[in-house]
Amino acid sequence: MTIKVLIVDDSAVVRQVLSQVFSQASGMTVMDVATDPIAAMEKMKQQWPDVIVLDIEMPRMDGITFLKQLMASRPTPVVICSSLTQKGTDISMQAMAAGAVEVIAKPMAGVKGFLEESASQLVHAVRSAAAARMNRVRVMPSAGGATPGSSSLGAAAPAPNPLETRPKLSADAILSAPTGGNMFATTERIIAVGTSTGGTQALETVLTALPRTCPGLAIVQHMPEKFTRSFAERLDSLSQIEVKEASNGDRILPGRALIAPGGKHMMIKRSGAFYLVEVVDGPLVSRHKPSVDVLFRSAAKFAGKNALGIIMTGMGDDGAKGLKEMHDCGAKTIAQDEESCVVFGMPKEAIRLGAADEVMSLDTIAKAICR
């Protein structure tokens, strides 16, 4: 199946470059382009896209209003392509809460060069969105959006990405594998969570259900640099627990969730009887930064049976091997079930490897954390 893409952006340069990138990708075609949502709706009367790549600030109608109308009438995978300004990231988080499944960051200047250099990232985002089951995307009431119906577009099978030429590195690029040695006793318990496509809504479901007495969490959500701070702030405003973008050396404490900064890896380290996070730079691991495999390997190595690992909705296999390492080092492990996933890629691969002790629905994960 060929993925039909509709590009909605008021910038002629962005429309041109995105059209070139998607047209050159295998199994993908640009159905049409539009300068604003009003023009897009006219084009969609003739043909419906599989994925919409949407800017936020446009003439005649803004992207958020268009997105809410879309999710209320015919839920369709939407990739937000937004600027890196603080205002842009805040609005993009509103868009994710309203049902967008992926977000791409674009700079205020040098957009053409950036988009050309980020071709593989752009194609991956659209493939991930095309694989999303929109009847599983939850529009949160706090975003002011309508609840989507049960209709779902057929998901395109992810094809090999011809634009991805970089080698796929493992967690070995950041830290060595765990030895399986026993950890000395401690009362500290920590939760390591990894997720990708559909994860912004899934994490909101889980974190807003947790009490202040829950164990501390370290979370990797695949998201661009500068967006994770707004994402953490939004979750913090909705949750009983503290949610913050992680800084190097932050303690993992009960009632606190630390979210890995976009563009950095995050590892769990032990200091005496306590746990903290180390935020480091480095190459992409499993083609992501932050990488779930890096987080999970560090949990296996430095926490072992004192940790619980949870892999949730997302495309690809990042985190599957790391969860297996946690399992083999004595940690309890959970994979989100297919029925509640937006994209059953990462959990499916973890289950295939025998990494998951339990497979459970999204709505039961918060209770498992409390247990």
N, C-alpha and C positions, 0 to 999 in steps of 0.2 A: 504494500500500500504506500502510495506517495503522500507525504505530509504536505498539505496545502497551507501556506502561510500568508496571512494578511498583515501588512505593515502599516501602522497608524502613527504618523509623526509629522509635525509641521515643518521639520527641517528637510530641505531637498537633499542635502549632503547625506544625512542619516538614511533617508529612504533609498538613495542610490547605493550606498555602501552595503546596507543590509540586504538589499535585493541581490547584489553581486555575491555576497557570502552565501546566502541560502540557495541561490540558483546553482552554485557550484557544488553544493553538498549532495551526496548520493541519497536518493529516495526522498528528495525535498524539492518543492517548487514554490515560487512566489505567485500566489493566486492573484494578488493585486496590491496596490498601495493607496493610501488615503492621507490627506493633509489634516484631517480632524475627524472626530467620531461621527459627525453628521454625514460627511462624505462616506465614511466607512459603512454606516447603516444602509445607505443607498446601494452600495456595491454588494452588501450581504443579502439584499433582496434577490439578487441574481444567482449568487453562489455562496455557500457557507464554508468558512475556513475550518481547518482542523486546529490551528493555533493562531492567536492574534498576538503580535508584538506591539506593545502599546506604550506611548509616551504619556506623561501625566499632564503637563502644562501645555495646552493647545487652544487655539481660537474656537469660538462658538460653543464648545462643550469640553469640560476638563475630563481627563481620563478616569478619575474616580467615579464621577456621575455615570459615565458610559459603562464602566465595569459593573456598577450596581444594577443598572438596567439590564445588562447582559445576563448577570447571574440570576436575576429574578425571572427572566423570560426564557432563556435558552443557555444554560451553563456551558461555557466553552473555555478550553485552556487558554490562559492569558499569561504572557511573559511581559513583565514591566521592564522597560528600558528607561532608566531615570538618571538624572544628574547626581553628582557626588556632593552637592551642597547639603548642609544640615537640613534645610527646608525640604529638599528633594528626598532625603532618606526618611524623614518623618512621614511624608505623604506616601512614600512607597510602602512603609509599614502599614499604613491604613489600607493601601491597596491589597497587600497580602492578607490582611484580616478580612477584607471584603471578598476574597476568593481567588486572587491571582496565585498561580502556582510556582512561578519562578521570578527572580529579579536579576537584572543585569545593570551594573553600574557604568555610567558613561561620564567622562569628565566635562567640565564647562568649556575647556579649550582643547584643541587638538583632537577633536572627535573623530575625524576621518582616519587618522593614523591609528588611534586607539582601537576603533572597530575592526580595521583590517588586521591588526596584530592579535585581536581577541577572537578571530574567526572560529577556532575550535570551541571556545567557551560559549559563543553564541549558538553554534550548531547543537552543542550538548544541551543547552538550556531548552531549545525548541524541541529536541527529541524527548527530553524528560517530560516537558509539558504535554506533548502528544500522547505519551504513555499514561497520563493521569486519568483516573476514573473520576469524572467530575461529580458523580453522585456521592463520592466519599469526601469531597472538599467541603469543609464546614465554614460557613460564613458566620463569624462571631457577632453576636448582638451589639457588642461594644463598638463595632465598626459602622453600625447604622445601616448595614446591608440587609437585603431580603434573603430568606433562606432559599437555596437553590432547589429546583425540582429533582426528580429522580432520573431524568433523561441523561444519557451518557453517550458521548461520541465514541466511535470505535477507536481503540488505541492502536497507534501505529507501532509495529514491532521495531525496536531500536536497531538500526543498521550500523555497520562499522563506519566510523568517522574518518573519511579520507584526509581530513585536515589535521588530524591529531598525529603528529610525527614524533613527539617527545616520547622517550621510553617511560613505561609505567613502573615507577619505583615503588618498592615496598617500605614498610616501617623501618627496615634496616638502615635506610638513609638518614634516620633521625636518632634511633637508639637501638641497642642490641637486644636480641630476643631474651625473654625471661628464662631463668635456669630452672624454675620450678621449686626453688628452695622455700622452706617454711618461713612464714612471717612470725615474729614474736607477738605474743598476745597483746591486744589492745581492745578497748571498748569502742573505738572509733569505727563507724561503718560509713561507707561512701557509695554513691551511685554514679556510674559512668553511662552517659546516654549519647547515642549517635543517630543522626537523622539527616534527610536531604529533602527531595521534592515532596511537598505536602507536610513537611515537618513544622513549619511555622504555626499552622493550625493545630497540628497534633501536640506540639509542646504547650500551646496555650491550654488545650484540654487537660493535659496532665498537670501542669504547674499550678493552674488556678484551683485544682482540686486538692492540693497538698496543704496540710496544717503546718504551723511554725515548728512543730516538734519533729518533722521528718528529717531523715539523714541528709547530709550535704550532697549536692549534685555538681558534677562537672559535665558540661554539655558541648558537643560539637554539632552545630547546624551549618550545613554548607550554605554560605552566604558571602557576598563580596565585602571587601574592606570598606569600612565606614558605615555599613548598614547594621552591623551587629550591635552597636551601641544603642541606636534607636530601637532596635528589636528588644534588647534587654530592658530598656527603660519602659517600653510599652507593657511588657510582661510584668515588670515590677509594680506598675500602677494597677494591675488587675489581680495580683496574687497576694495571698497572706504572707508568703515567704519573700525573702529578699532575692531579687534577680538582678545581676549586674554583669556587664562585660568584664571578663577576667583581666586582671593586671598581674604581671609577674610577681610571684610570691604571695598572692592572695590565699588565705586559709580556706579550706573546705570545711564549713561549719554546719551544724544542724540548722535547718530553716533557711539555708542559703543555696542559690543555684548560680554557678559561674558559667557564663557562655563564652566559648573561645572567640577571640577577635577574628574577624575576617582578614585573610592574608597572613595569618600566623598559625603555627601549630601550638597545641596546648597539651601538656603532659602532667600527670599526677606524680608527685614526689612525696616521700615520707621524711619527716623531721622529728625524730624521737617517736613519740606515740601519736603524733598528729600528721595530718595530710595537708598539702598545699599544691598549688599549680605552678608550673613553669611555662612561660610563654616564650616561644623561640621562633626564629625565622628558619628558613631552609627550603629545599626543593619541594615540589608537589609530590605527595605520596598518594598512591592510588588515584592520581590525577586530581588531587584536591589539596587545598591548604586553607583552612585547617582540615586535617584528615582524621576520620573516626578510627582508622587503624592505629594511628599514633597514640591517640587517647587510650584506646583499649589495651594496646600493648603495655603502656606505662602503668595502667591499672593492674594488669596481670603481673607485672614485674615488681611493683612496689606496694600493692595492696593485697593481691591474691584472694584468699577466702574472706577477707574483710570487705570485699567489694561486691556490688551487684551490677552487672552489665546489661544494658537494654538497647537493642537495635530496632529502629522504627522505620517508617515509610521513607522510601528513597529509591532512585534509579541507580543501577550499577552494583558494585560489590564492595565498596569501601566500608570497612568495619567487620566484614564477615570473618576474615582471618584473625583479626584482633579479638573478636568475641570468642573464637575457638581457643585462643591463647588464654583468655580469662577463664574459660571453662576448664581447661587443662590444668590451670594453677589453683583450682579450688573455688573460684568465684561462682556464685549463682548467676544464671544468664536467662534472659527473656528476649523473644522476638515477637514483634507485633504480627498479628494474623493477617492473612490475605484479605479477609472480608472487610476489615476496617482501614486498610492501607489505601492511600491515594495511588502510590506506585509500589507494587510488591516485588521490588528488586533486591535491595539490600537485605531485608529479612529472609527472603527466599533463599539467597545464597548462603546466609548463615545457617539456616535450617538444613540445607543440603550438606554442609560440612559437619553436621552434628554438633554445632556450637551452642544450640539453645536447649536449656533444661525445660523451659516452658514456652508455649506459643499462646498468646492471649490477645484479646481485643483491646483496642485503645482505651475504652472506658474502664477497664479493670487494672490498668498499669499503675495508676496512682495508689490504689489499694495495695498492690504488690510492693510498692516502694515503702509504704507505711509498715507493712509486715516485716 
